[in-house]
Amino acid sequence: MAHIDAGKTTTSERILFYTGKTHKLGEVHDGAATMDWMAQEQERGITITSAATTTFWNWNGNQYKINLIDTPGHVDFTAEVERSLRVLDGAVATYCAVGGVQPQSETVWRQADKYNVPRLGYVNKMDRSGADFFEVLNQMRTVLNANPCAINLPIGAEETFKGVVDLIRMKAILWHDETLGAEYEIEDIPADMQAEAEEWRAKLVEQAAEFDDKLMEKFFDDPSTVSEEDLIRGIRKGTLEMKLTPMCCGSSFKNKGVQTLLDYVCAFLPCPMDTPNVVGVNPNTDKEEDRRPDEDDHTAALAFKIATDPYVGRLTYVRVYSGKLVSGSYVYDVRSGKKERISRMFQMHSNQQLPVEVISAGDIGAVVGIKDIRTGDTLCDEKAPIVLESMDFPDPVIGIAVEPKTQKDLDRLSLGLAKLAEEDPTFTVKTDEQSGQTVISGMGELHLDIIIDRLKREFKVECNQGRPQVNYKEAITKTVNLREVYKKQTGGRGKFADIIVNVGPVDDDYKEGGLQFVNSVTGGNIPKEFIPSVQKGFESAMKSGVLGGYPMDTLKVELLDGSFHPVDSDQLSFEVAALSAYKNACSKAGPVLLEPIMRLEVITPEENMGDVIGDLNKRRGQVEGMDTNRSGARVVKALVPLAEMFGYVTALRTITSGRATSSMEYDHHAPVASNLAKEVLEAVNGRTDLV
């Protein structure tokens, strides 16, 4: 996991080559990388979809099986990182030795924290001009609040980088260029590095001793008695507790440092047996239960990715936490409540499938045959149901209207969009009620570009597309008390519902999102069976706000009182009353329009800094800070509304003659100024009277 261009895919290619999985090095810039198998990835030289593979590595006389997932760096494809981290036991956080800790490095670090994934650090690109291993460690402390410990020291840097000092074995490792790094020599530490190596070794022993009592004793009595095994044990404990991040370095493109990285993956990252039992909720009792990472326990597996393969159809990637999945057997999907038959199973190697009969606890594979499944579903034994924690995906922030160039492609377009939306939880498709247009939404312009390209290549649909639209939301600022009576008499049995509600913003300490529903009815004025209908009415109404029909993320509704009719009242009446109450209350409760605000980081030469900041001010940006990075360039951090950022990359290139770079990620939604909100709403529905 890493920022864009830190070398994730190049490192993955080297791992496959040195473990014997591939026999030729595939380079990203040639479009020949094994893990970048999509046509769009090969053309653009970026990773779009996370690719999984399984390989083996020998370390300390044992053979280790490694499931490897290579994830994208662009924030537009953040869902791929999120779902991979949810199911993996460990991660290699990769950094560019020149760029250091970049914006997306922070994002993936936070995601790994969220899912409690222990990490190993790898500082790549040590051969580049400006490479500085120790500065990256320093940035990890200051920016990520991490506790990095160097287990390697680089021998040389930039064009003189030729190997590493292993601080655990206290030996130098030097790679041969002529064997593409497949062969290396283990030698004594160069005399001019001996003092530095001993200093860093002492720091390493001190950091590792905090996590192991035996090591601590040896450290205080006589540090020279600390053995390799003692040190590895201490570092491993600290890593598994997520209080220590072992750091190594190399240059994947120049074939140096990857074998030591693999050794450390085996030494320090957890195997499924090291991870705590997976905890889930029994859907029948709503109580927590756990499952051991054992083949003999009840089956529990998480579907973390769905892909459409042209030959085998729908592939569901699963991580098995306990028990095992067997080809031809049945599993129970808790969400849909259906038993599904697994027709075939595969171990994945990028986009190639290797058939297997069994996927056991701790393993990752892909299954075919499950019809009704979504990302995040739990597959388990019907007799012992369990729901595992799913994944959270951010809401899309940008949308465009699409239509097929020819009318005959209409069906193909809707089929293609449905399949793509099934694969990608951050991509949504909806039909605009007023215009009848199909609007597709995603995480950024690049994300939607790739979707349009995939429609053309995979589904043979050429599309016309509209201008990008921002995904606004709505909120209310005041609490309103309202009585809503719904009465309908049409002869015979009528409809009747009467509710009194307070509708307003959610409480400050309410963190869950959605509807905060409080039932304060006393004395049975509204029968218990009608109260869920009131809640359901408000929940469905929140999908469309009163200003421009944009969704409302949070709302607090307190049901105070009401009345019912013994004959005419039913559940539907109370649901309809809630829908009307929502519209009437929200229009009086100070409704506001919210727009997505992006966190932007621009790296620019000093002489262009004034122009860059001036341009951001024009775009309603708030500059939060300015720093200088190691190479002397200025780093500008700002919060800018997404509505002002379309085509920004091109504009930035123009201002700085192509010398500046930028990266942007979603931060939060914030209220739009009333004059701009009027313009937006006039464009949407011709009304400004509500603002």
Residue pairs with C-beta under 8 A, 6 or more apart in sequence:
1 8
1 71
1 81
1 84
1 85
1 91
1 92
1 93
1 94
1 108
1 111
1 112
2 8
2 73
2 93
2 94
2 95
2 96
2 104
2 105
2 108
3 73
3 95
3 96
3 99
3 102
3 103
3 104
3 105
3 108
3 663
4 46
4 73
4 74
4 102
4 104
4 663
5 73
5 96
5 99
6 73
6 94
6 95
6 96
6 99
6 102
6 105
6 124
6 125
7 94
7 96
7 124
7 125
7 252
7 253
8 47
8 70
8 71
8 73
8 94
9 28
9 33
9 35
9 36
9 47
9 70
10 27
10 28
10 33
10 124
10 252
10 253
11 92
11 94
11 122
11 124
11 252
11 258
11 261
12 33
12 34
12 35
12 53
12 68
12 70
13 22
13 25
13 26
13 27
13 28
13 33
13 34
13 35
13 252
14 25
14 181
14 252
14 255
14 258
15 21
15 55
15 66
15 68
15 258
15 261
15 262
16 22
16 34
16 35
16 53
16 55
17 23
17 24
17 25
17 180
17 182
18 181
18 182
18 258
18 259
18 262
19 55
19 56
19 57
19 66
19 262
20 55
20 56
21 53
21 55
21 349
22 34
25 180
25 255
26 32
26 33
26 34
27 33
28 36
28 45
29 45
31 41
31 42
31 43
31 45
32 42
33 41
33 42
34 51
34 53
34 349
34 350
35 47
35 51
35 53
35 70
35 350
36 42
36 45
36 46
36 47
36 51
37 51
37 350
37 351
38 48
38 49
39 457
40 48
40 450
40 453
40 454
41 47
41 48
41 49
46 72
46 73
46 74
47 70
47 71
47 72
47 73
47 77
48 72
48 74
48 77
48 80
48 450
49 72
49 77
49 80
49 307
50 69
50 70
50 71
50 72
50 80
50 81
50 83
50 84
50 305
51 69
51 70
51 348
51 350
51 351
52 67
52 68
52 69
52 317
52 348
52 350
52 364
53 67
53 68
53 348
53 349
53 350
54 65
54 66
54 67
54 68
54 347
54 348
54 349
54 364
55 65
55 66
55 68
56 63
56 64
56 65
56 66
57 63
57 64
57 66
57 262
57 263
57 265
57 266
58 64
59 262
59 263
59 266
59 267
60 266
60 267
62 266
64 266
66 262
66 265
66 266
67 88
67 363
67 364
69 84
69 88
69 364
71 80
71 81
71 84
71 108
72 80
72 81
73 104
74 104
74 444
74 446
75 104
75 107
75 443
75 444
75 663
75 664
75 665
75 666
76 442
76 443
76 444
76 445
76 446
76 447
76 450
77 443
77 447
78 107
78 111
78 394
78 426
78 443
78 665
79 393
79 394
79 424
79 425
79 426
79 443
81 107
81 108
81 111
82 111
82 391
82 392
82 393
83 304
83 305
83 375
83 376
83 391
83 425
84 304
85 91
85 108
85 111
85 112
85 114
85 115
85 117
86 115
86 302
86 304
86 389
86 391
87 302
87 304
87 319
87 364
88 117
88 319
89 117
89 118
89 269
89 270
89 271
89 272
89 274
89 275
90 117
90 118
90 119
90 120
90 265
90 269
90 270
91 112
91 117
91 118
91 119
91 120
92 119
92 120
92 121
92 122
92 261
92 265
93 105
93 108
93 109
93 112
93 119
93 120
93 121
93 122
93 245
94 121
94 122
94 124
95 101
95 105
95 121
95 122
95 123
95 124
95 136
95 140
96 102
96 123
96 124
96 125
96 128
97 123
97 124
97 125
97 126
97 128
97 130
97 131
97 132
97 133
97 136
97 157
97 249
98 125
98 128
98 129
98 130
98 131
98 132
98 630
98 631
100 132
100 135
100 136
100 139
100 629
100 630
101 136
101 139
101 140
101 143
101 144
102 601
102 663
103 599
103 601
103 663
103 665
104 663
104 665
105 144
106 143
106 144
107 665
109 119
109 144
109 146
112 119
113 242
116 242
118 239
118 240
118 242
118 268
118 269
118 270
119 239
119 242
119 245
120 239
120 245
120 246
120 247
120 248
120 261
120 264
120 265
120 268
120 269
121 136
121 140
121 148
121 245
121 246
121 247
121 248
122 247
122 248
122 249
122 250
122 257
122 261
123 133
123 136
123 247
123 248
123 249
123 250
124 249
124 250
124 251
124 252
125 131
125 251
125 252
125 253
126 133
126 154
126 157
126 158
126 161
126 249
126 250
126 251
126 256
126 257
127 158
127 159
127 161
127 251
127 253
127 254
127 256
128 158
128 251
129 158
129 159
130 158
130 630
130 631
131 154
131 157
131 158
131 161
132 157
132 630
133 150
133 153
133 154
133 157
133 247
133 249
134 150
135 630
136 247
137 148
137 150
137 247
140 146
140 148
140 245
140 247
141 147
141 148
146 245
147 207
147 238
147 243
147 244
147 245
148 245
148 246
148 247
149 203
149 204
149 207
149 208
149 235
149 238
149 244
149 245
149 246
149 247
150 167
150 200
150 203
150 204
150 247
151 166
151 167
151 168
151 204
151 235
151 246
151 247
151 248
151 264
152 164
152 165
152 166
152 167
152 247
152 248
152 249
152 250
152 257
152 260
153 164
153 165
153 167
153 193
153 196
153 197
153 200
153 249
154 161
154 164
154 165
154 249
155 161
155 162
155 163
155 164
155 165
155 172
155 174
155 190
155 193
156 162
156 163
161 251
161 254
161 256
162 174
162 175
162 256
163 172
163 173
163 174
163 175
163 184
163 256
164 172
164 173
164 248
164 249
164 250
164 256
164 257
164 260
165 171
165 172
165 173
165 189
165 193
165 197
166 172
166 173
166 260
167 197
167 200
167 201
167 204
168 204
168 228
168 231
168 232
168 235
169 186
169 228
170 189
170 197
170 201
171 186
171 187
171 188
171 189
172 186
172 187
172 188
172 189
172 190
172 193
173 184
173 185
173 186
173 187
173 260
174 184
174 185
174 187
175 181
175 183
175 184
175 255
175 256
175 257
176 182
176 183
176 184
176 185
177 254
177 255
180 255
181 254
181 255
181 256
181 258
181 259
182 255
184 259
189 197
202 223
204 231
204 235
205 215
205 219
205 223
205 226
205 231
206 219
207 238
207 244
208 215
208 231
208 234
208 235
208 238
208 244
209 215
209 216
209 218
209 219
209 234
210 216
210 234
210 238
210 243
211 234
211 235
211 237
211 238
211 241
211 243
211 244
212 230
212 233
212 234
212 237
214 230
214 233
215 226
215 230
215 231
215 233
215 234
218 225
218 226
218 230
219 226
232 267
232 268
235 244
235 246
235 267
235 268
236 267
236 268
238 244
239 245
239 246
239 268
239 269
240 270
240 274
246 264
246 268
248 257
248 260
248 261
248 264
249 257
250 256
250 257
250 258
250 260
250 261
251 257
252 258
271 362
272 293
272 321
272 361
272 362
273 293
273 362
275 293
277 290
277 291
277 292
277 293
278 290
278 291
278 293
278 300
278 321
278 322
278 388
279 288
279 289
279 290
279 389
280 288
280 289
280 290
280 291
280 300
280 378
280 386
280 387
280 388
280 389
281 287
281 288
281 289
281 386
281 387
282 288
282 289
282 385
282 386
282 387
283 334
283 385
283 386
283 387
284 385
289 386
291 297
291 298
291 300
291 321
291 322
291 323
291 386
292 322
292 361
293 321
293 322
293 361
293 362
294 322
294 323
294 361
295 323
295 324
295 360
295 361
296 323
297 322
297 323
297 361
298 322
298 323
298 380
298 381
298 383
298 384
298 386
299 320
299 322
299 323
299 324
299 325
299 331
299 379
299 380
299 381
300 320
300 321
300 322
300 323
300 378
300 379
300 380
300 386
300 388
301 318
301 319
301 320
301 321
301 323
301 325
301 331
301 359
301 378
301 379
301 380
302 318
302 319
302 321
302 376
302 377
302 378
302 379
302 388
302 390
303 316
303 317
303 318
303 370
303 373
303 374
303 375
303 376
303 377
303 378
303 379
304 317
304 318
304 319
304 375
304 376
304 391
305 316
305 317
305 375
305 423
306 314
306 315
306 316
306 317
306 373
306 374
306 375
306 422
306 423
307 314
307 315
307 317
307 366
307 423
308 314
308 315
308 419
308 422
308 423
308 458
309 315
309 351
309 353
310 458
312 344
312 346
312 353
312 368
313 368
314 368
314 370
314 371
315 346
315 353
315 366
315 367
315 368
316 366
316 367
316 368
316 370
316 373
317 348
317 364
317 365
317 366
318 325
318 359
318 364
318 365
318 366
318 367
318 379
319 363
319 364
320 359
320 360
320 361
320 362
320 363
320 364
320 365
321 361
321 362
321 388
322 361
323 361
323 381
324 358
324 359
324 360
324 361
325 331
325 342
325 345
325 358
325 359
325 365
325 367
325 379
326 342
326 357
326 358
327 342
327 343
327 344
327 345
327 356
327 357
327 358
328 341
328 342
328 343
329 341
329 342
330 339
330 340
330 341
330 342
330 382
331 339
331 340
331 342
331 370
331 379
331 380
331 381
332 338
332 339
332 340
332 379
332 380
332 381
332 382
332 385
333 339
333 340
333 370
333 372
333 373
333 377
333 378
333 379
334 377
334 378
334 380
334 385
334 386
334 387
335 374
335 377
335 378
335 387
336 372
336 373
336 377
338 372
339 382
340 369
340 370
340 371
340 372
340 373
340 379
341 369
342 367
342 368
342 369
342 370
343 368
343 369
344 355
344 367
344 368
344 369
345 355
345 356
345 357
345 358
345 359
345 365
345 366
345 367
345 368
346 353
346 354
346 355
346 356
346 365
346 366
346 367
346 368
347 353
347 354
347 356
347 359
347 365
347 366
348 354
348 364
348 365
348 366
353 366
356 365
359 365
359 367
370 379
374 422
375 391
375 425
376 390
376 391
376 425
377 390
378 386
378 387
378 388
378 390
380 386
391 425
393 425
393 426
394 426
394 443
394 666
395 426
395 471
396 426
396 427
396 428
396 441
396 442
396 443
396 471
397 441
397 443
397 444
397 470
397 471
397 596
397 598
397 642
397 666
398 441
398 442
398 443
398 444
398 445
398 447
398 448
398 468
398 469
398 470
398 471
398 642
399 439
399 440
399 441
399 442
399 468
399 469
399 470
399 471
400 439
400 440
400 448
400 465
400 466
400 467
400 468
400 469
401 432
401 435
401 437
401 438
401 439
401 465
401 466
401 469
402 413
402 438
402 439
402 440
402 452
402 463
402 464
402 465
402 466
403 413
403 437
403 438
403 463
403 464
404 410
404 412
404 413
404 461
404 462
404 463
404 464
405 462
405 463
405 464
406 462
409 460
409 461
409 462
412 459
412 460
412 461
413 438
413 455
413 459
413 461
413 463
414 438
415 459
416 454
416 455
416 458
416 459
416 461
417 429
417 438
417 440
417 455
418 429
419 459
420 427
420 451
420 454
420 455
421 427
421 428
421 429
424 442
426 442
426 443
426 447
427 440
427 441
427 442
427 447
427 451
428 440
428 441
428 442
429 438
429 439
429 440
429 441
430 438
430 439
430 441
431 437
431 438
431 439
432 438
432 439
433 549
434 549
434 684
434 685
437 466
439 469
440 448
440 451
441 471
442 448
442 451
443 666
444 664
445 468
445 646
448 468
452 463
452 465
455 461
455 463
456 462
456 463
467 646
468 646
470 595
470 596
470 641
470 642
470 643
471 550
471 596
472 548
472 550
472 593
472 594
472 595
472 596
472 672
472 680
473 545
473 550
473 551
473 552
473 553
473 593
473 594
473 669
474 545
474 546
474 547
474 548
474 550
474 551
474 552
474 591
474 592
474 593
474 594
475 505
475 552
475 553
475 554
475 591
475 592
475 594
475 671
476 503
476 504
476 505
476 552
476 555
476 586
476 589
476 590
476 591
476 592
477 505
477 589
477 590
477 591
477 592
478 504
478 505
478 588
478 589
478 590
479 502
479 503
479 504
479 505
479 556
479 589
480 502
480 503
480 504
480 585
480 588
480 589
481 500
481 501
481 502
481 560
482 500
482 501
482 502
482 503
482 581
482 584
482 585
482 588
483 498
483 499
483 500
484 497
484 498
484 499
484 500
484 501
484 577
484 578
484 580
484 581
484 584
485 497
485 498
485 577
486 495
486 496
486 497
486 498
486 573
486 576
486 577
486 580
487 494
487 495
487 496
488 494
488 495
488 496
493 567
493 568
494 565
494 568
495 568
495 569
495 570
495 572
495 573
495 576
496 564
496 565
496 568
496 569
496 573
497 530
497 562
497 564
497 569
497 573
497 574
497 576
497 577
498 562
498 563
498 564
498 577
499 526
499 534
499 559
499 561
499 562
499 574
499 577
499 578
499 581
500 559
500 560
500 561
500 562
501 534
501 557
501 558
501 559
501 560
501 581
501 585
502 556
502 557
502 558
502 560
503 555
503 556
503 557
503 581
503 582
503 585
503 586
503 589
504 555
504 556
504 589
505 554
505 555
505 556
506 516
506 554
506 555
506 556
507 516
507 556
510 516
510 554
510 556
513 553
513 554
514 539
514 542
514 553
514 554
515 535
515 538
515 539
515 542
515 554
515 555
515 556
515 557
516 554
516 555
516 556
516 557
517 535
517 538
517 556
517 557
517 559
518 556
518 557
518 558
518 559
519 531
519 559
520 558
520 559
520 560
521 531
521 559
521 560
521 561
521 562
525 561
525 562
525 563
525 564
526 534
526 559
526 561
526 562
526 563
526 564
526 574
527 564
527 569
529 571
530 564
530 569
530 570
530 571
530 574
531 559
531 574
532 571
533 571
533 572
533 574
533 575
533 578
534 557
534 559
534 574
534 575
534 577
534 578
535 557
535 578
536 575
536 578
537 574
537 575
537 576
537 577
537 578
537 579
537 581
537 582
538 555
538 557
538 578
538 579
538 581
538 582
540 575
540 579
541 578
541 579
541 582
541 583
542 551
542 552
542 553
542 555
542 582
543 551
544 550
544 551
545 551
545 552
545 586
545 591
546 583
546 586
546 587
546 591
546 690
547 591
547 592
547 593
547 677
547 681
547 690
547 691
548 593
548 680
548 681
548 684
548 685
549 684
549 685
550 593
552 586
553 669
587 690
591 690
592 671
592 672
592 677
593 671
593 672
593 677
593 680
593 681
593 691
594 669
594 670
594 671
594 672
595 641
595 642
595 643
595 669
595 670
595 671
595 672
596 641
596 642
596 666
596 668
596 669
597 639
597 640
597 641
597 642
597 666
597 667
597 668
597 669
597 670
598 639
598 640
598 641
598 642
598 645
598 664
598 665
598 666
598 667
599 637
599 638
599 639
599 664
599 665
599 666
599 667
600 616
600 621
600 636
600 637
600 638
600 639
600 640
600 645
600 662
600 663
600 664
601 635
601 636
601 637
601 662
601 663
601 664
602 612
602 616
602 635
602 636
602 638
602 652
602 660
602 661
602 662
603 629
603 633
603 634
603 635
603 660
603 661
603 662
604 612
604 633
604 634
604 636
604 656
604 659
604 660
605 633
605 634
605 656
605 659
605 660
606 632
606 633
606 634
608 655
608 656
608 657
608 659
608 660
609 626
609 634
609 636
611 655
611 656
612 636
612 652
612 655
612 656
612 660
613 623
613 636
615 651
615 652
615 655
616 623
616 636
616 638
616 640
617 623
619 640
619 641
619 644
619 645
619 648
620 640
620 641
620 644
621 638
621 639
621 640
621 641
621 644
622 638
622 639
622 640
623 636
623 637
623 638
624 637
624 638
624 639
625 636
625 637
626 634
626 635
626 636
626 637
627 634
627 635
627 637
628 634
628 635
629 635
639 667
640 664
641 670
641 672
642 666
645 664
648 662
648 664
649 662
652 660
652 662
653 660
672 680
674 691
677 691
678 688
678 691
681 687
681 688
681 690
681 691
682 688
